Amino acid sequence: MVRTALWGAPAGYGRRPPPAALSFAEQVGAGWYEAPLRAHTSAIAPIGGGSGVVVALVSLRAHLWRSRRS
């Protein structure tokens, strides 16, 4: 799923904020546009890190389980 999302992203997507972040930032005045934009992307970023940790722990557990069985 992650691979599909990354490879299916349009060119330059990493340089442009996601539409949800832009929508969130547009709800405040022009002077405060940058703060909610950064807050939104900072709040979303840990999801990827947390997913990576979960995958690593599951992989480690599977490796240990297989090691004990052989």
C-alpha positions as CSV (number, residue, x, y, z in Angstrom):
1,M,0.0,0.0,0.0
2,V,2.8,2.4,0.9
3,R,4.7,1.6,-2.3
4,T,1.6,2.2,-4.4
5,A,1.0,5.5,-2.7
6,L,4.6,6.6,-3.2
7,W,4.9,5.5,-6.8
8,G,1.5,6.8,-7.7
9,A,2.2,10.3,-6.3
10,P,2.4,13.1,-8.9
11,A,5.8,14.6,-9.8
12,G,6.9,17.2,-7.3
13,Y,4.4,16.0,-4.6
14,G,7.0,16.2,-1.9
15,R,7.6,19.8,-2.6
16,R,3.9,20.8,-2.4
17,P,1.9,20.3,0.8
18,P,-0.9,17.8,0.6
19,P,-4.4,19.1,-0.2
20,A,-5.6,18.3,3.3
21,A,-2.9,20.5,4.8
22,L,-3.7,23.3,2.5
23,S,-7.4,23.1,3.3
24,F,-6.6,23.1,7.0
25,A,-4.3,26.1,6.7
26,E,-7.0,28.1,4.6
27,Q,-9.3,28.0,7.6
28,V,-7.2,30.7,9.4
29,G,-6.2,34.2,8.4
30,A,-3.4,34.9,5.9
31,G,-0.9,36.0,8.6
32,W,-1.3,32.6,10.3
33,Y,-1.2,30.4,7.2
34,E,2.2,28.9,7.7
35,A,1.7,27.8,11.4
36,P,-1.4,25.5,10.9
37,L,0.2,24.1,7.7
38,R,3.3,23.1,9.6
39,A,1.2,21.8,12.6
40,H,-0.9,19.6,10.3
41,T,2.1,18.0,8.6
42,S,3.9,17.6,11.9
43,A,0.9,15.9,13.4
44,I,0.6,13.5,10.4
45,A,4.3,12.6,10.2
46,P,4.5,10.3,13.3
47,I,1.9,8.0,11.7
48,G,4.5,6.8,9.3
49,G,7.2,6.4,12.0
50,G,4.8,4.5,14.2
51,S,3.8,2.2,11.3
52,G,7.5,1.5,10.7
53,V,8.1,0.6,14.3
54,V,5.1,-1.8,14.3
55,V,6.4,-3.5,11.2
56,A,9.9,-3.8,12.6
57,L,8.6,-5.3,15.9
58,V,6.4,-7.8,14.0
59,S,9.3,-8.8,11.8
60,L,11.6,-9.2,14.8
61,R,9.0,-11.4,16.6
62,A,8.5,-13.6,13.5
63,H,12.3,-14.0,13.2
64,L,12.6,-15.0,16.9
65,W,9.7,-17.4,16.6
66,R,11.2,-19.1,13.5
67,S,14.6,-19.3,15.1
68,R,13.2,-21.2,18.1
69,R,11.3,-23.6,16.0
70,S,14.3,-24.7,13.9
